[in-house]
């Protein structure tokens, strides 16, 4: 099921990476999405931060490398 | 491209949604066509993050561009080697951003000797490097070059004592920027990009995001990327293209407060106290643009004789009639007048900027002369801010010719007859999506109706004024009086009650005793809608004739012939300055205008 938070993050990924809904499986990662390179990664994370009003830890910035992991980390940060 | 993208591509404040920049940038890349400006960015730190933002912000300024980013620190190798990727790219413009803290992190961060000469030395060697690059560029290519100046590096080694100690960082950086300016300005085609000013304006405290800096050598926090791109895009545009040449100004509630036709010359708000001081500040700002060579022009729906008199006698106006190179004062569409003025002054429409407080006029100009740059702003009082923030007068160098231009034009004013072009007025009016509510007045609307009758001077047929108590008496218990009003809204918002009338009855004749309408909504057929309603009221009353008068006053000449224009026939006048008109209701074909919806229903 797609909840509201996931929908918002999904839209950020679609806008920044130029992918479709179908590309964004939970496992979607730089390995499955060619436009998700290292420079885009930072832009992507900044755009998610802007959309969700959250801030990633430096390690998360580097290590969150799948769509599912990003959604889960944002969810955790918003729910304390 | 998607509609939302098109809207975002109008110039305005940086877009709030960061992801939107990525989407629009990708669309612009695929839609690329025609001549693109080729821009290269060379820097001592990572700048690639700016790419989508810079592409979109340049496009919002009307500059489609291709972008090239050198890797960080990759500068001389690209500039000096004629076979480098940069030379193959053949840029039109190169941005060089060298930061002392990237090149000399220790000298910048540490104290060194008491006079700070190590830090000063670091700055000097950056400037030497800039000089070398500029010379090499000048020798090999014709690239326009922008050189970023220096922001004060953070954190300052002396902390809050920095400004007190000898050889403070801020003082040395100010000196270095002075030298950098001199170096850049001695090279033709090179200009300073005021990076220091950008950091200051955005706030140096939050300029950097340590995570981005330490992880990726990205020197700017993500929240500032759009503003930084806009600042750089404006500088690039100003380096490559001339500034706008003509500023067209509205008068009422733009150049002065209030409505000249209603408030009178001494009633307009203009002076040293609020709210007149707001408009005085705007006039100063306009004069500064004139000093820089911008030609001023007037576009106002007003009576020209009254406007001339106001400019001649009002003691607080800083601008005078003769300060304007062209004037269009009258009642025609502003787009037509602006096109005629641009033609007379010999400039294209894209050299014209338009400032008007009225969103309806702005939309009319946007629609009919889309090349004209229309300044948009949020609310009253932000007019001078909007003018200051508008990019169209950005200029990186001034010439003596610029500064004299306004005088030249004033002396040799072109007197061509302003040609008028005809657009479909109905199309324009239909596009406003006007909707009117007409009704007989109840105690709820009474105060506003009394106010409208009391203060309207231009669209006022009889100039009769009645206190609210008199109206109240008629509303409550006079079978031979009808008070009516009309509200008007359009796609820009609700204008509220903008017209009012008093009808009286004598046998089978209904008489329009008062007919007033706010001049904000003139020339939009609103008066016809309201008159059509009065005809209905008269018929309901059992009358077979409607009569009206025009009583001449100092400011209501614009309605002198109005009754004739709407189909009334003249009657013999009984006294001087009064014209009487009548409309036999059995013959009248007066209809509610098709461009206005009635009570929410389209006719």
Contacts between the chains, C-beta under 8 A, distances in Angstrom:
chain1	res1	chain2	res2	distance
A	11	B	19	7.0
A	12	B	19	4.7
A	14	B	23	8.0
A	15	B	19	3.8
A	15	B	20	6.6
A	15	B	22	5.2
A	15	B	23	4.1
A	16	B	19	5.5
A	16	B	22	4.3
A	16	B	23	7.7
A	17	B	22	7.9
A	18	B	22	7.7
A	18	B	23	7.6
A	18	B	26	5.1
A	39	B	48	5.5
A	39	B	49	7.1
A	42	B	49	6.8
A	42	B	212	6.9
A	42	B	215	7.7
A	42	B	216	5.7
A	42	B	218	6.9
A	43	B	22	6.7
A	43	B	49	6.4
A	43	B	52	7.4
A	46	B	18	6.5
A	46	B	212	8.0
A	46	B	222	3.6
A	46	B	225	7.7
A	47	B	18	4.6
A	47	B	19	4.5
A	47	B	22	7.0
A	49	B	222	6.8
A	50	B	17	7.6
A	50	B	18	4.6
A	50	B	19	7.6
A	50	B	222	6.8
A	50	B	223	7.3
A	51	B	17	7.8
A	51	B	18	7.7
A	51	B	19	6.7
A	56	B	211	7.8
A	58	B	211	4.7
A	58	B	214	7.1
A	58	B	215	5.9
A	61	B	211	6.0
A	61	B	215	6.1
A	62	B	215	6.5
